[in-house]
Structure formats: structure tokens, C-alpha cells
Amino acid sequence: MPCAYEMVSKVCGEDQASVISLSNNTIRRRVDDMASDILSQVTTEIKESSYSKFSLQFDESCDVASCAVLLGFVRYVHQDKIKEEFLLCEDLLTTTKGEDIFNIINSFFTTNGLD
């Protein structure tokens, strides 16, 4: 709750932080909306890049609950500047085999219209 209050006060201003509902569902929905918007912006910038190439880096890690997750970062050129962005964080539900990782990456690219 304190973290959410600080987020809202930074984004919307201190006066708005006290009037915004901070229930679990509201916070989750807003975080999901922000994440979706950022993903949309990053994929749009990649597609509109003056260079058709980009660099990917993936890493398998474990979270605090010892669940395996796949993290992905992308580096690309946007408006003549090199940008590096966090691209994805997906749970590896079954195993951490190369086939599972490939399927997650392939699904992500297909869903987001990246080549």
C-alpha cells in the first residue's frame, strides 16, 4: 500500500494520491494497464525503428517462491539513439528446457507482431 501511494503521488501528484482508490483490484488493474501500455510502446518503437535489426537477451531465473521465470531484454535503435528495454517476464511452468523457452519466445513474438 505505501508503495502504491508513492507511485500514484509521483504519477498523478500528491493531491490526487489521497483520493484515488487503492484497493487490490484497482491497483492490479492499473499496474496491468501500465504494463500493457509500456509493452505496446516498446513493440511499436521496435517495429518503427529506422533499422530493422534488434538484439535480444534472455535469462532464466528464480523468483522468491523458487519458481522459474524467463526474463527478456531488447536493445534497438529509436530516433538515432540506442535503447535497452525490459521486454518480457514469463513463468516457466513445466521445465526450463530449450524447447519450453523457445515456445514462450515464439508465442510472445507472434502475439506482439514482431518478426
VENGI-V862487 format. One record per residue. N is the residue number from 1. RES is the residue in one small letter. PHI is phi in whole degrees, -180 to 180 (999 if undefined). OMEGA is omega in whole degrees, -180 to 180 (NA if undefined). Layout:
# VENGI-V862487
<<N/RES/PHI/OMEGA> <N/RES/PHI/OMEGA>>
This chain:
# VENGI-V862487
<<1/m/999/179> <2/p/-62/179> <3/c/-65/179> <4/a/-64/178> <5/y/-61/180> <6/e/-65/178> <7/m/-60/-178> <8/v/-64/-179> <9/s/-66/178> <10/k/-72/-177> <11/v/-79/-173> <12/c/-105/-178> <13/g/107/-177> <14/e/-61/-178> <15/d/-68/-179> <16/q/-82/-176> <17/a/-63/-177> <18/s/-80/-178> <19/v/-103/-179> <20/i/-88/178> <21/s/-67/-179> <22/l/-118/177> <23/s/-71/-179> <24/n/-57/-178> <25/n/-66/-180> <26/t/-65/-180> <27/i/-63/-179> <28/r/-60/-180> <29/r/-62/-179> <30/r/-69/177> <31/v/-64/177> <32/d/-62/178> <33/d/-64/179> <34/m/-65/179> <35/a/-64/178> <36/s/-64/179> <37/d/-65/179> <38/i/-65/177> <39/l/-60/178> <40/s/-61/179> <41/q/-64/-178> <42/v/-66/-180> <43/t/-65/177> <44/t/-65/179> <45/e/-63/178> <46/i/-64/-179> <47/k/-66/-177> <48/e/-91/-178> <49/s/-59/180> <50/s/-68/174> <51/y/-108/-176> <52/s/-87/-177> <53/k/-110/174> <54/f/-148/-177> <55/s/-112/-180> <56/l/-120/173> <57/q/-137/179> <58/f/-124/179> <59/d/-148/176> <60/e/-98/-178> <61/s/-140/176> <62/c/-118/178> <63/d/-88/-176> <64/v/-65/179> <65/a/-95/-180> <66/s/63/175> <67/c/-96/-179> <68/a/-75/177> <69/v/-131/177> <70/l/-104/179> <71/l/-108/180> <72/g/-132/178> <73/f/-125/179> <74/v/-130/175> <75/r/-126/-177> <76/y/-152/179> <77/v/-101/176> <78/h/-137/-178> <79/q/52/177> <80/d/60/175> <81/k/-127/177> <82/i/-82/180> <83/k/-117/175> <84/e/-125/-175> <85/e/-132/171> <86/f/-73/-174> <87/l/-104/-177> <88/l/-155/172> <89/c/-144/-177> <90/e/-124/176> <91/d/-71/171> <92/l/-96/-169> <93/l/-74/-176> <94/t/-104/-180> <95/t/-131/178> <96/t/-111/179> <97/k/-70/179> <98/g/-57/180> <99/e/-63/179> <100/d/-65/179> <101/i/-64/178> <102/f/-60/-179> <103/n/-63/178> <104/i/-66/-180> <105/i/-64/180> <106/n/-62/178> <107/s/-63/180> <108/f/-62/-180> <109/f/-64/179> <110/t/-64/-179> <111/t/-61/-175> <112/n/-97/176> <113/g/68/178> <114/l/-98/-179> <115/d/-109/NA>>
